[in-house]
Amino acid sequence: MERVVGIGGVFFRATDPEALRAWYAEHLGIDVQDWGGAGFDGGTTVWSIFASDTEYFGPSGQQSMVNYRVTDLDAMLAQLREAGVPVDEKVDESEFGRFGWATDPEGNRFELWQPPPD
């Protein structure tokens, strides 16, 4: 059975992303980068604020999304499909790894991330 091996990131919406990023930088000392977020644990965990109208979280309008780290994205997505879990057909691949999405029984979209090989 495939399992989640860690949290890859936490993402949330804001009506004024720039102001909220500045607030977190000032009050919590988060080193917000130009791309809109920060990396922790050597970059294996990402924190990022998105605009309130982002479609990245899917059509549900949910305020946040968790990214879970996996070792085999294809196997995890197949396992979820076999169990009847709604899985997005799209898989993104980039220099940052491979990404897929699914939705839990309460309609919360989540992201699965297979980091690139070392």
PyMOL CGO cylinders between C-alpha atoms (Angstrom):
from pymol import cmd
from pymol.cgo import CYLINDER

trace = [
    CYLINDER, 0.00, 0.00, 0.00, 1.27, 3.46, -0.90, 0.3, 1, 1, 1, 1, 1, 1,
    CYLINDER, 1.27, 3.46, -0.90, 1.51, 5.95, 1.96, 0.3, 1, 1, 1, 1, 1, 1,
    CYLINDER, 1.51, 5.95, 1.96, 2.10, 9.62, 2.48, 0.3, 1, 1, 1, 1, 1, 1,
    CYLINDER, 2.10, 9.62, 2.48, 5.67, 10.17, 3.72, 0.3, 1, 1, 1, 1, 1, 1,
    CYLINDER, 5.67, 10.17, 3.72, 5.41, 13.80, 4.79, 0.3, 1, 1, 1, 1, 1, 1,
    CYLINDER, 5.41, 13.80, 4.79, 3.86, 17.20, 4.29, 0.3, 1, 1, 1, 1, 1, 1,
    CYLINDER, 3.86, 17.20, 4.29, 5.12, 18.87, 1.15, 0.3, 1, 1, 1, 1, 1, 1,
    CYLINDER, 5.12, 18.87, 1.15, 3.39, 22.16, 1.75, 0.3, 1, 1, 1, 1, 1, 1,
    CYLINDER, 3.39, 22.16, 1.75, 0.53, 24.21, 3.06, 0.3, 1, 1, 1, 1, 1, 1,
    CYLINDER, 0.53, 24.21, 3.06, -1.19, 26.70, 0.76, 0.3, 1, 1, 1, 1, 1, 1,
    CYLINDER, -1.19, 26.70, 0.76, -3.96, 29.17, 1.50, 0.3, 1, 1, 1, 1, 1, 1,
    CYLINDER, -3.96, 29.17, 1.50, -5.89, 31.99, -0.15, 0.3, 1, 1, 1, 1, 1, 1,
    CYLINDER, -5.89, 31.99, -0.15, -5.84, 35.66, 0.76, 0.3, 1, 1, 1, 1, 1, 1,
    CYLINDER, -5.84, 35.66, 0.76, -7.77, 38.67, -0.50, 0.3, 1, 1, 1, 1, 1, 1,
    CYLINDER, -7.77, 38.67, -0.50, -4.52, 40.69, -0.40, 0.3, 1, 1, 1, 1, 1, 1,
    CYLINDER, -4.52, 40.69, -0.40, -1.68, 38.17, -0.76, 0.3, 1, 1, 1, 1, 1, 1,
    CYLINDER, -1.68, 38.17, -0.76, 1.11, 40.77, -0.75, 0.3, 1, 1, 1, 1, 1, 1,
    CYLINDER, 1.11, 40.77, -0.75, -0.08, 42.40, 2.48, 0.3, 1, 1, 1, 1, 1, 1,
    CYLINDER, -0.08, 42.40, 2.48, -0.58, 39.03, 4.19, 0.3, 1, 1, 1, 1, 1, 1,
    CYLINDER, -0.58, 39.03, 4.19, 2.87, 37.81, 3.10, 0.3, 1, 1, 1, 1, 1, 1,
    CYLINDER, 2.87, 37.81, 3.10, 4.34, 41.02, 4.55, 0.3, 1, 1, 1, 1, 1, 1,
    CYLINDER, 4.34, 41.02, 4.55, 2.43, 40.46, 7.79, 0.3, 1, 1, 1, 1, 1, 1,
    CYLINDER, 2.43, 40.46, 7.79, 3.80, 36.93, 8.17, 0.3, 1, 1, 1, 1, 1, 1,
    CYLINDER, 3.80, 36.93, 8.17, 7.31, 38.18, 7.37, 0.3, 1, 1, 1, 1, 1, 1,
    CYLINDER, 7.31, 38.18, 7.37, 7.07, 40.96, 9.96, 0.3, 1, 1, 1, 1, 1, 1,
    CYLINDER, 7.07, 40.96, 9.96, 5.32, 39.10, 12.76, 0.3, 1, 1, 1, 1, 1, 1,
    CYLINDER, 5.32, 39.10, 12.76, 6.49, 35.50, 12.36, 0.3, 1, 1, 1, 1, 1, 1,
    CYLINDER, 6.49, 35.50, 12.36, 9.80, 36.09, 10.61, 0.3, 1, 1, 1, 1, 1, 1,
    CYLINDER, 9.80, 36.09, 10.61, 8.90, 33.94, 7.59, 0.3, 1, 1, 1, 1, 1, 1,
    CYLINDER, 8.90, 33.94, 7.59, 11.39, 34.58, 4.80, 0.3, 1, 1, 1, 1, 1, 1,
    CYLINDER, 11.39, 34.58, 4.80, 8.87, 35.07, 1.98, 0.3, 1, 1, 1, 1, 1, 1,
    CYLINDER, 8.87, 35.07, 1.98, 10.50, 34.68, -1.43, 0.3, 1, 1, 1, 1, 1, 1,
    CYLINDER, 10.50, 34.68, -1.43, 9.62, 36.44, -4.71, 0.3, 1, 1, 1, 1, 1, 1,
    CYLINDER, 9.62, 36.44, -4.71, 7.50, 33.45, -5.79, 0.3, 1, 1, 1, 1, 1, 1,
    CYLINDER, 7.50, 33.45, -5.79, 5.07, 34.11, -2.91, 0.3, 1, 1, 1, 1, 1, 1,
    CYLINDER, 5.07, 34.11, -2.91, 6.08, 31.61, -0.28, 0.3, 1, 1, 1, 1, 1, 1,
    CYLINDER, 6.08, 31.61, -0.28, 8.83, 30.13, 1.81, 0.3, 1, 1, 1, 1, 1, 1,
    CYLINDER, 8.83, 30.13, 1.81, 10.62, 26.81, 2.07, 0.3, 1, 1, 1, 1, 1, 1,
    CYLINDER, 10.62, 26.81, 2.07, 11.26, 24.98, 5.33, 0.3, 1, 1, 1, 1, 1, 1,
    CYLINDER, 11.26, 24.98, 5.33, 13.22, 21.82, 6.18, 0.3, 1, 1, 1, 1, 1, 1,
    CYLINDER, 13.22, 21.82, 6.18, 15.73, 22.40, 3.40, 0.3, 1, 1, 1, 1, 1, 1,
    CYLINDER, 15.73, 22.40, 3.40, 12.96, 23.17, 0.93, 0.3, 1, 1, 1, 1, 1, 1,
    CYLINDER, 12.96, 23.17, 0.93, 11.04, 19.92, 1.39, 0.3, 1, 1, 1, 1, 1, 1,
    CYLINDER, 11.04, 19.92, 1.39, 8.11, 21.77, 2.99, 0.3, 1, 1, 1, 1, 1, 1,
    CYLINDER, 8.11, 21.77, 2.99, 6.63, 24.80, 1.26, 0.3, 1, 1, 1, 1, 1, 1,
    CYLINDER, 6.63, 24.80, 1.26, 4.33, 27.48, 2.69, 0.3, 1, 1, 1, 1, 1, 1,
    CYLINDER, 4.33, 27.48, 2.69, 2.62, 29.78, 0.22, 0.3, 1, 1, 1, 1, 1, 1,
    CYLINDER, 2.62, 29.78, 0.22, -0.17, 32.33, -0.01, 0.3, 1, 1, 1, 1, 1, 1,
    CYLINDER, -0.17, 32.33, -0.01, -2.28, 32.41, -3.18, 0.3, 1, 1, 1, 1, 1, 1,
    CYLINDER, -2.28, 32.41, -3.18, -4.69, 35.05, -4.49, 0.3, 1, 1, 1, 1, 1, 1,
    CYLINDER, -4.69, 35.05, -4.49, -8.29, 34.53, -3.42, 0.3, 1, 1, 1, 1, 1, 1,
    CYLINDER, -8.29, 34.53, -3.42, -9.34, 33.85, -7.03, 0.3, 1, 1, 1, 1, 1, 1,
    CYLINDER, -9.34, 33.85, -7.03, -6.79, 31.09, -7.68, 0.3, 1, 1, 1, 1, 1, 1,
    CYLINDER, -6.79, 31.09, -7.68, -8.08, 28.00, -9.45, 0.3, 1, 1, 1, 1, 1, 1,
    CYLINDER, -8.08, 28.00, -9.45, -5.15, 25.94, -8.17, 0.3, 1, 1, 1, 1, 1, 1,
    CYLINDER, -5.15, 25.94, -8.17, -7.25, 24.59, -5.28, 0.3, 1, 1, 1, 1, 1, 1,
    CYLINDER, -7.25, 24.59, -5.28, -9.93, 23.38, -7.69, 0.3, 1, 1, 1, 1, 1, 1,
    CYLINDER, -9.93, 23.38, -7.69, -13.49, 24.60, -8.12, 0.3, 1, 1, 1, 1, 1, 1,
    CYLINDER, -13.49, 24.60, -8.12, -14.64, 24.08, -4.52, 0.3, 1, 1, 1, 1, 1, 1,
    CYLINDER, -14.64, 24.08, -4.52, -13.70, 27.53, -3.19, 0.3, 1, 1, 1, 1, 1, 1,
    CYLINDER, -13.70, 27.53, -3.19, -11.82, 25.96, -0.27, 0.3, 1, 1, 1, 1, 1, 1,
    CYLINDER, -11.82, 25.96, -0.27, -9.53, 28.33, 1.61, 0.3, 1, 1, 1, 1, 1, 1,
    CYLINDER, -9.53, 28.33, 1.61, -6.50, 26.06, 1.95, 0.3, 1, 1, 1, 1, 1, 1,
    CYLINDER, -6.50, 26.06, 1.95, -4.86, 23.00, 0.47, 0.3, 1, 1, 1, 1, 1, 1,
    CYLINDER, -4.86, 23.00, 0.47, -2.31, 20.56, 1.87, 0.3, 1, 1, 1, 1, 1, 1,
    CYLINDER, -2.31, 20.56, 1.87, 0.40, 19.03, -0.29, 0.3, 1, 1, 1, 1, 1, 1,
    CYLINDER, 0.40, 19.03, -0.29, 1.40, 15.51, 0.77, 0.3, 1, 1, 1, 1, 1, 1,
    CYLINDER, 1.40, 15.51, 0.77, 4.79, 14.03, -0.14, 0.3, 1, 1, 1, 1, 1, 1,
    CYLINDER, 4.79, 14.03, -0.14, 4.73, 10.53, -1.69, 0.3, 1, 1, 1, 1, 1, 1,
    CYLINDER, 4.73, 10.53, -1.69, 7.41, 8.22, -3.10, 0.3, 1, 1, 1, 1, 1, 1,
    CYLINDER, 7.41, 8.22, -3.10, 5.43, 6.89, -6.10, 0.3, 1, 1, 1, 1, 1, 1,
    CYLINDER, 5.43, 6.89, -6.10, 2.81, 9.29, -7.45, 0.3, 1, 1, 1, 1, 1, 1,
    CYLINDER, 2.81, 9.29, -7.45, 1.50, 6.92, -10.12, 0.3, 1, 1, 1, 1, 1, 1,
    CYLINDER, 1.50, 6.92, -10.12, 0.97, 4.10, -7.64, 0.3, 1, 1, 1, 1, 1, 1,
    CYLINDER, 0.97, 4.10, -7.64, -0.76, 6.43, -5.16, 0.3, 1, 1, 1, 1, 1, 1,
    CYLINDER, -0.76, 6.43, -5.16, -3.08, 7.85, -7.82, 0.3, 1, 1, 1, 1, 1, 1,
    CYLINDER, -3.08, 7.85, -7.82, -3.92, 4.33, -9.06, 0.3, 1, 1, 1, 1, 1, 1,
    CYLINDER, -3.92, 4.33, -9.06, -4.62, 3.21, -5.49, 0.3, 1, 1, 1, 1, 1, 1,
    CYLINDER, -4.62, 3.21, -5.49, -6.95, 6.18, -4.94, 0.3, 1, 1, 1, 1, 1, 1,
    CYLINDER, -6.95, 6.18, -4.94, -8.78, 5.60, -8.22, 0.3, 1, 1, 1, 1, 1, 1,
    CYLINDER, -8.78, 5.60, -8.22, -9.24, 1.92, -7.37, 0.3, 1, 1, 1, 1, 1, 1,
    CYLINDER, -9.24, 1.92, -7.37, -10.81, 2.97, -4.07, 0.3, 1, 1, 1, 1, 1, 1,
    CYLINDER, -10.81, 2.97, -4.07, -13.26, 5.27, -5.88, 0.3, 1, 1, 1, 1, 1, 1,
    CYLINDER, -13.26, 5.27, -5.88, -11.61, 8.52, -4.81, 0.3, 1, 1, 1, 1, 1, 1,
    CYLINDER, -11.61, 8.52, -4.81, -12.10, 11.40, -7.28, 0.3, 1, 1, 1, 1, 1, 1,
    CYLINDER, -12.10, 11.40, -7.28, -8.67, 11.94, -8.87, 0.3, 1, 1, 1, 1, 1, 1,
    CYLINDER, -8.67, 11.94, -8.87, -7.79, 14.73, -11.29, 0.3, 1, 1, 1, 1, 1, 1,
    CYLINDER, -7.79, 14.73, -11.29, -6.61, 13.28, -14.60, 0.3, 1, 1, 1, 1, 1, 1,
    CYLINDER, -6.61, 13.28, -14.60, -3.92, 15.94, -14.91, 0.3, 1, 1, 1, 1, 1, 1,
    CYLINDER, -3.92, 15.94, -14.91, -0.41, 15.22, -13.63, 0.3, 1, 1, 1, 1, 1, 1,
    CYLINDER, -0.41, 15.22, -13.63, 2.15, 18.03, -13.75, 0.3, 1, 1, 1, 1, 1, 1,
    CYLINDER, 2.15, 18.03, -13.75, 5.85, 17.36, -14.17, 0.3, 1, 1, 1, 1, 1, 1,
    CYLINDER, 5.85, 17.36, -14.17, 8.59, 19.95, -13.68, 0.3, 1, 1, 1, 1, 1, 1,
    CYLINDER, 8.59, 19.95, -13.68, 12.07, 20.36, -12.26, 0.3, 1, 1, 1, 1, 1, 1,
    CYLINDER, 12.07, 20.36, -12.26, 10.36, 20.42, -8.84, 0.3, 1, 1, 1, 1, 1, 1,
    CYLINDER, 10.36, 20.42, -8.84, 8.92, 16.91, -9.26, 0.3, 1, 1, 1, 1, 1, 1,
    CYLINDER, 8.92, 16.91, -9.26, 5.58, 15.40, -10.17, 0.3, 1, 1, 1, 1, 1, 1,
    CYLINDER, 5.58, 15.40, -10.17, 2.20, 16.61, -8.90, 0.3, 1, 1, 1, 1, 1, 1,
    CYLINDER, 2.20, 16.61, -8.90, -1.28, 15.11, -8.84, 0.3, 1, 1, 1, 1, 1, 1,
    CYLINDER, -1.28, 15.11, -8.84, -4.57, 16.01, -7.15, 0.3, 1, 1, 1, 1, 1, 1,
    CYLINDER, -4.57, 16.01, -7.15, -7.52, 14.24, -5.58, 0.3, 1, 1, 1, 1, 1, 1,
    CYLINDER, -7.52, 14.24, -5.58, -10.54, 15.15, -3.45, 0.3, 1, 1, 1, 1, 1, 1,
    CYLINDER, -10.54, 15.15, -3.45, -11.54, 13.77, -0.05, 0.3, 1, 1, 1, 1, 1, 1,
    CYLINDER, -11.54, 13.77, -0.05, -15.14, 12.79, 0.87, 0.3, 1, 1, 1, 1, 1, 1,
    CYLINDER, -15.14, 12.79, 0.87, -15.89, 16.31, 2.16, 0.3, 1, 1, 1, 1, 1, 1,
    CYLINDER, -15.89, 16.31, 2.16, -14.82, 17.95, -1.10, 0.3, 1, 1, 1, 1, 1, 1,
    CYLINDER, -14.82, 17.95, -1.10, -11.36, 19.11, -0.01, 0.3, 1, 1, 1, 1, 1, 1,
    CYLINDER, -11.36, 19.11, -0.01, -8.88, 19.02, -2.86, 0.3, 1, 1, 1, 1, 1, 1,
    CYLINDER, -8.88, 19.02, -2.86, -5.38, 17.92, -1.87, 0.3, 1, 1, 1, 1, 1, 1,
    CYLINDER, -5.38, 17.92, -1.87, -2.12, 17.75, -3.75, 0.3, 1, 1, 1, 1, 1, 1,
    CYLINDER, -2.12, 17.75, -3.75, 0.28, 14.82, -3.96, 0.3, 1, 1, 1, 1, 1, 1,
    CYLINDER, 0.28, 14.82, -3.96, 3.95, 15.51, -4.68, 0.3, 1, 1, 1, 1, 1, 1,
    CYLINDER, 3.95, 15.51, -4.68, 6.67, 13.12, -5.74, 0.3, 1, 1, 1, 1, 1, 1,
    CYLINDER, 6.67, 13.12, -5.74, 9.94, 15.05, -5.36, 0.3, 1, 1, 1, 1, 1, 1,
    CYLINDER, 9.94, 15.05, -5.36, 12.51, 14.78, -8.15, 0.3, 1, 1, 1, 1, 1, 1,
    CYLINDER, 12.51, 14.78, -8.15, 15.18, 12.13, -7.76, 0.3, 1, 1, 1, 1, 1, 1,
    CYLINDER, 15.18, 12.13, -7.76, 18.22, 13.30, -5.78, 0.3, 1, 1, 1, 1, 1, 1,
]
cmd.load_cgo(trace, "trace")
